């Protein structure tokens, strides 16, 4: 710094000693202006910029047209004026126009081939971009892009300033994409930003800018094309940028805010809980960074309140409820009395306290909720758009006080308030069904207490309207249906003067027992371990059941199962339990660092440091969760491979597990978005054959976890184009790909399907076919390939009597010489002997001459009585018939052969 300052001092001294007519004066002025300009760039002092401009103008006057250094003065003065425009809050367009003019003049003096032409092009392009930002004239931006492209041509790979040219041109293209909606411009901007980022490795002073701009472009493209891959990359860039702006950096909060906005978008798209948790954690960090009166503090707090509410609504667990309550209390302390934000927090906190009261039954929660709801209602006057929501929450508080604390006054007020809310929610209002549902419940409660038939009739009317507003598929359809059934049953009971004393409903004490029996029956053939795709925790059978018993579905069953006939309720319980435990399976090719049971047991998958296999496991959980499945099964970590008994059971059950899965996700690690499925090595693996055939619903994902070809398809087995592609790649007919049934029929064809596949352990090629043939044989790791295959073939013959599997050519097995040593001989199609047309007139005439009707019937009986082929004690028994030879007649003699 001392040398830098000294340089300016020395140049000032030279200028002072240089008279106005000195021929060196223009060079000294230019040199001093350049040094002061460089100091401005480092320190940002506007006085330095003003002085640099003044010195440049004087130097330019001395360098008239034809002076060899005039272009340098024009260029430097243009740079200074451009910086002055950018530095001023309300930059003068006169200053910017002058800068553009000077750049154009300098460019004229720097024709193609001039060493400084690229700099003039670059400076002019930047000023035109500044002008576009100020005036929004697209012609200026188009010219800036053309100039930027020319600069890039003059700065080829290896040029020291190529990264700057790439970065600026990408910015210009992004702005044009924003202005005109050009997808091609945005794609090119992303390509250029990626190239610039490669030239700005870790440690480069401009790496942060490239990461931030690339993230912004990727987010823009996601907003247009909705490709989750772009959003994931934007988040990764945002995280990398945040690492370059630690908490002490003045831009840390801005970088954190951008990152959390990307994560919020991803959660809105996929609804994955870990994304929501990360967003909440970052927003809490922003709360700490911004003081209480900072506008960013209030924004971050609103986000925290919103996200914690969503988290509770999504999972319904007590810790999320406690977090939501704490966030609303923080919001109340921040928002001033009378503000709309405070009124919203009052209502929100009242609602959460009501939820906690329902779970824990503490009267103080109900007391506080009622007080807060009344205060919130006062803030929402008769014409306020949120008044109906305030009325609804207060009615919930009062209704709960009657239900749990037997306060009759609260019930009467709840009915009045619900009716007032309903008036503000006419037909077509999004929340009308909620008010109708709550009003019907309050009227039914009053009927239960006083027996007024009009209350019950009105409750039934409202409940019917609720059911119309919540058709099949609505998340609350089932509970609304149950509620209407209860009201109708009450009406029937009232009308029945002589009820028959038959127990057609569950007693409350038996409901839990029946539910547990149904769960046990449902999970009996399921994998014993499943991954919770929302939390990433591996759960054994008891943990799965415990998870269900904490769920909203379980609470609904407990509260409603005792209110209807046993047979109907059991059917409903089965349906809800089956839906809850639906799971997705992963089919993939094993790679490096696959996590095993011991690696994930007791840990959340999402928290395990990423290696190849772990990254794949996390992506599978996210994909399964995105498809709506809470449970997932993976063959790497959901089986205890150290237990031979469990491994035996898993191999024997695997076909069934894939068949029972609600979805099989096939990950093709070697297929990019532009490749075809047939290129994947997945189609050559032994185990993946049953993983292709067993599931009824399959989705193929490519290398970057995007859906293969048709992103709108819910089942690639119903996509004709993909089925045709699979049929061509596997030589398996489409009817088997779409609707395969395991068994020993068509055994030769099934062996042919597997004949071009291979496994890491050679004996697995036989074990992988057990499920396809629906056979249950012991798994004996360590036996030879021909023994494993021989046991399989012997069982096929014994079960089916199909001797077509003896049709092969190749080396024989040591297990039995009638069997091949490995599966590859089945690649050849079976021999189909050429037979004459037996129904032709000539053939029929010959047959009648050779065999009478009586002999034909006798032959048929002999054939029908033949036993099936058997394989017992390593001995193959094939059926045959003995014929006595009566005559041997020589038909022809071949003189060229010694044989007859």
Helices and strands as residue ranges (DSSP letters): H 2-16, H 25-43, H 46-62, H 70-87, H 93-108, H 117-135, H 138-154, H 162-180, H 183-198, H 207-225, H 228-243, H 252-270, H 273-289, H 295-315, H 318-334, H 340-360, H 363-379, H 387-405, H 408-423, H 432-450, H 453-469, H 477-495, H 508-523, E 530-532, E 538-539, H 541-549, H 552-560, G 561-563, H 566-580, E 583-587, H 597-600, G 605-607, H 612-626, E 631-633, H 644-660, E 663-667, G 677-679, G 681-684, H 688-693, E 698-701, G 716-718, H 720-730, H 734-738, H 747-754, H 764-767, H 785-800, G 803-806, G 824-827, H 841-850, H 853-865, E 870-872, E 875-877
